[in-house]
Amino acid sequence: MGLLELFLIAVGLSMDAFAVSVCKGLSVRTLKAKHAVICGLYFGGFQLLMPLIGFALGVRFQSLITSIDHWIAFVLLGLIGANMVREHDDESVSDSFRFMTMLPLAVATSIDALAVDVTFAFLQVDIVPAVSFIGATTFVLSCIGVKIGHVFGTKYKSRAELFGGIVLILMGLKILLEHLGFLG
């Protein structure tokens, strides 16, 4: 596998994390560098970790993983999105970068990498550089996503968090419908 193919895979796997990072940026009243770094570390770290797990599992559990990954993503994104919608007018917004918020988002956005990168075992890819590249790409795109989200969030305030919650719910629904064969 060449660098171009690996880059395209990395960007493709990073898109969910980028979209969620934009939503996280929407909810930030005062953007600090640590917000972008937290998103980058969680999402980039899990995009690095999940392919390693997928590679280790190889063929043995591929059918099990692919049979439930869409349900896990749907439930996690749906619950977090619903919570954002419910609290969008709350002026005392809780710290949305805490562990119990970020962990399920990181799992939900990287679970496809677990199933997709089982194929790395078949392709005899040098796994450590490959997943490091995927993790680094996701880190950078997540940091950029937080900044982009914050720009829009500052302008539109509570409507932005409502929009972000709706986007997360729709992302979860899209993932579910794709895996069930209702979307191309």
N, C-alpha and C positions, 0 to 999 in steps of 0.2 A: 504494500500500500504506500503510495506516494504522499508527499507533504500536502499537495493540493487536495487529494481525497480526504486526508485526515483533517485538514482545515475545514472543509465543507461539512464533514461529520461533526466537528467541534462546534461550528456555528449553528448547525441544525439542532444539536442537543442543547445548546445554550439559549435557544429562543424562548422556551418556557420560563427559564430563570430570568431572562431579560424582561419579559412581560410582567412577571411577579415583582421584579425590582422596580419597575416603573410604578406599579401599584403601591409598593412600599414608599417610594419617594412622594407619591401623592399625599400620603398621610403625615408627612413630616412637616411640622410647623417651622422649625429652625433647622436647616440642614447642616450637619457636621460631617467632617470627613469620616468619622467612625461609623456613621450610618451606611455609607457606601462600602466601607471595608467589611463591616459585619455581613452585609448581603453578599459581597464578593467571597468572603471566606466560607460562609455556609453553602452557598450555591456552587461555587467553584470546588470546594472541598468534597461535597457530595457527588458532583459530576466526576471527580477523580476517584472517589471511593466506590461508587456503584459499578463502574466498568470493571474494577478489580474483582469485585464480588461476582459479577456476571462471568468474567473470565475464569475465575476459580470454579464456579458451578458448571461451566461448560454445557454440554448437551444434557447431562443428567436431569437437570431441573428446568430446562428451557420451557417445556410445555406448561408446567405449573406456574412459572413466573409470568409468561405471556397470557395465561388464562385469568389472572387476577390483577395485573398491574394497572389496568384501566379503572377498575373498581376502587382501588386504593387512591389513585390520583383524583378520581371523581369525588369521593367522600371527603378527602382532606381539603381539596380546593373549595368544594361546596360549603363545608362548615366554616372555613376561614372567611370566605367571601360573604356568607350570610351574616357572620359576626360583624364584618366591616359595614355592611348595609344597615344592620340594626343600630350600630353606634355612630353612624355618620354625622349626626347632629350633636353628639356629645362633645361639649367644649373641653372636658377633662379627659382627652384621649389618653389611654394608657400607653405605656411604652411598647410600641408594636415591634420592637427589635429584641425582645426578650427571648430566652431559650425556648419556652413552650409555644411561642408563635413561630419562630424561625425554623425549628426542627421539622415540624410537619410540612412546612412549605418546601424545605430543602429536599425532603423525602419525596414529596409529590412531584416536584419538578425534575427529579433525577431518576425516578423509577424506570422511565423509559430507557435510560442509559444502561440500567441493569439488564434488561431484556435484549436491547439492541447489541450490546457489546459482548454478549455470549458468542456472537459470530467472530469476534477477534480470535477466539481460541481456534476456530476452523481456518482462519486466514493466516495463521502463524505470524501475527503482528507482534512486534517488540512492545510488550504491553506497558512497561513503565514510562518510556518516553511518550507513548501515544496518550495514555490517560493524563499524564502531566500536562501535555499540550491542551487536551480537552478542558482540564481543570483551570488552567491559566486563561484560556479563551473565555470561559464562563465567568471567571473572576472579573476580567476587564469589562465584559459586556454588562455584568450585573452592576458594577460601579457606575457605568455610564447610564444605565437604566434608572438608578436612584436619582441621579442628577436631572435627567429628563422629566421624571415624574414629579420631582420637587418644583420644577419651573411651572408646570401646569397646576400643581396642587396649590402653590402660593397664589396663583391667579384666581382659582375657582373654589378654594377652601372646602367646605363640607360636601359640595357636589362632587368634588374630585374623589373623596373617599367613598362616596356612594357609587360612583362610576368604577372605581378600583374593585370594590366588592362584587359588583355585577360582572366585571371582566373575569375575576377569578372563578365565579360560578360558571360563566360561559365556557371558560377554558376547561374546567372539569367536565362539563357536559359534552364539549367537543371531543375530548379524549375518549370518553365513554362511547359516544355515538360512532366514532371512527372504528374503535375496536369491535363494536357490535355489527359493523358493516352497513350502517345507515348513511355514512358520509364517505365519499371517494377515497 
